[in-house]
Amino acid sequence: MADVIPIARNRPISRGSERAMLESMLDFYRATVVNKVAGLTDEQAFTAVVSPSSLTPATVVKHLAGTERFWFSIDFANLDVEWPWPDDDLHGNFRIEPGDTLAAIVDDYVRECEKSRRAITDADLDDSARGQDMDFTLRFAMIHMIEETARHCGHLDLLREATDGTVGT
């Protein structure tokens, strides 16, 4: 089993272009996601510890990988990539599949974040989404993903503390 290693995390910039500030804020939370689960075993990461919720650290990271793909590669850039969720369960990314490991889930998340960066690299904040029937700008997508990722970092805070008492990662 490969362990999840914490990654470097830089505080978001407070001065700069709007694009640079949005990117730095999103990247801060992306790194926080990885660091929140670093050091957990698969058993810990796959165990729901806050009843009655079925969320686990691993399923939260899996969900965030799907939302990265959905918002940036599919809806914004209209790239021909695989849909992140099964058709019969639009939140199926909140479940562990046979063979899943925390390391593989985190690796997928990190790769999906990099694909997101590439998908928007040449776009301006005011550019419209190119996905079918999409009516939002890159600015909106970035703000939404900051909110989405930050909210799930809060979930990971609670799940991690309930799992092994670790706080502040």
C-alpha positions in Angstrom: 0.0 0.0 0.0 1.3 3.4 -1.0 1.0 6.1 1.6 -0.4 9.5 0.9 2.3 12.1 1.5 1.5 15.7 2.5 2.2 18.2 -0.3 3.5 21.7 -0.2 0.8 24.2 0.5 1.2 28.0 -0.1 -1.0 30.5 1.5 -3.2 32.2 -1.1 -1.8 35.5 -2.3 -3.6 38.7 -1.2 -2.3 40.9 -3.9 -2.2 40.3 -7.6 -4.5 39.9 -10.6 -7.9 38.5 -10.0 -7.0 35.3 -11.9 -3.8 34.8 -9.9 -5.7 35.3 -6.6 -8.5 32.8 -7.6 -5.9 30.2 -8.7 -3.9 30.6 -5.6 -7.0 30.2 -3.3 -8.2 27.1 -5.2 -4.7 25.6 -5.2 -4.4 26.2 -1.4 -7.6 24.3 -0.8 -6.6 21.5 -3.3 -3.4 21.0 -1.3 -5.4 21.1 2.0 -7.6 18.2 0.7 -4.5 16.0 0.2 -2.9 17.0 3.5 -6.1 16.3 5.4 -6.0 12.6 4.4 -2.2 12.1 4.5 -1.3 9.6 7.0 -4.6 7.7 7.2 -4.8 4.0 6.5 -7.3 2.7 4.0 -9.3 1.3 6.8 -9.5 4.8 8.5 -10.2 6.6 5.2 -13.0 4.2 4.2 -14.8 4.3 7.6 -17.7 6.5 8.2 -17.2 8.0 11.7 -19.9 10.7 12.0 -23.3 9.0 12.2 -25.7 9.1 10.5 -23.6 10.3 7.6 -21.9 7.8 5.3 -19.2 10.3 4.2 -15.6 9.1 4.7 -12.4 10.9 4.0 -11.9 8.8 0.9 -15.3 9.4 -0.5 -15.0 13.2 -0.1 -11.7 13.2 -2.0 -13.3 10.9 -4.7 -16.2 13.4 -5.0 -13.8 16.3 -5.4 -12.0 14.6 -8.2 -15.3 14.2 -10.0 -16.3 17.8 -9.5 -13.0 19.0 -10.8 -13.6 17.0 -14.0 -17.2 18.0 -14.2 -16.8 21.8 -13.8 -13.5 22.4 -15.7 -13.0 19.7 -18.3 -16.6 18.8 -19.1 -18.8 21.8 -18.5 -16.3 24.7 -19.1 -13.9 23.3 -21.7 -16.2 20.8 -23.3 -13.5 18.2 -23.5 -14.3 14.7 -24.6 -13.6 13.0 -21.3 -15.3 10.2 -19.4 -18.3 11.3 -17.2 -17.2 11.1 -13.6 -20.3 9.4 -12.2 -22.4 6.4 -13.1 -25.7 7.3 -14.9 -27.8 5.4 -12.4 -26.3 7.2 -9.4 -25.2 10.8 -10.0 -23.5 10.8 -6.5 -21.9 7.4 -7.0 -18.5 9.0 -6.4 -19.4 9.0 -2.8 -18.9 5.2 -2.6 -15.9 3.0 -2.4 -15.5 0.5 -5.2 -13.7 -2.9 -4.9 -9.9 -2.3 -5.4 -10.0 1.4 -4.3 -7.2 2.6 -2.1 -6.8 6.0 -0.5 -3.5 6.5 -2.3 -5.1 5.8 -5.7 -8.1 8.1 -4.9 -5.7 10.9 -3.9 -3.5 10.3 -6.9 -6.6 10.5 -9.1 -7.6 13.8 -7.4 -4.2 15.3 -7.9 -4.1 14.3 -11.6 -7.7 15.7 -12.1 -6.6 19.0 -10.5 -3.7 19.2 -13.0 -6.1 18.4 -15.9 -8.4 21.2 -14.7 -5.5 23.6 -14.7 -4.7 22.6 -18.3 -8.3 22.8 -19.4 -8.5 26.5 -18.4 -5.0 27.6 -19.0 -5.7 29.7 -22.1 -9.2 30.9 -21.0 -10.0 34.4 -19.7 -12.2 34.8 -16.6 -15.0 36.3 -18.7 -14.9 33.4 -21.2 -18.2 31.4 -21.4 -18.4 27.7 -20.8 -18.4 25.7 -24.0 -20.3 22.7 -22.7 -23.7 22.0 -24.0 -26.4 24.3 -22.5 -23.9 25.8 -20.0 -24.3 29.4 -19.2 -21.5 30.5 -16.9 -18.0 32.1 -17.1 -14.7 30.7 -16.0 -14.8 33.2 -13.1 -18.0 31.6 -11.8 -16.6 28.1 -12.2 -13.4 29.1 -10.2 -15.4 30.7 -7.5 -17.8 27.7 -7.3 -14.8 25.3 -7.0 -13.2 27.4 -4.3 -16.5 27.2 -2.4 -16.9 23.5 -3.1 -13.4 22.5 -2.2 -13.3 24.7 1.0 -16.7 23.3 2.1 -15.4 19.7 1.7 -12.1 20.7 3.5 -14.4 21.5 6.5 -15.9 18.1 6.2 -12.5 16.6 6.1 -11.5 18.5 9.2 -14.4 16.9 11.2 -13.9 13.5 9.7 -10.1 13.5 10.4 -10.6 14.7 14.0 -13.2 12.0 14.6 -11.0 9.3 13.0 -7.7 9.8 14.8 -7.8 13.2 16.7 -5.6 15.0 14.2 -6.5 18.7 13.8 -4.9 21.6 11.9 -3.5 19.8 8.9 
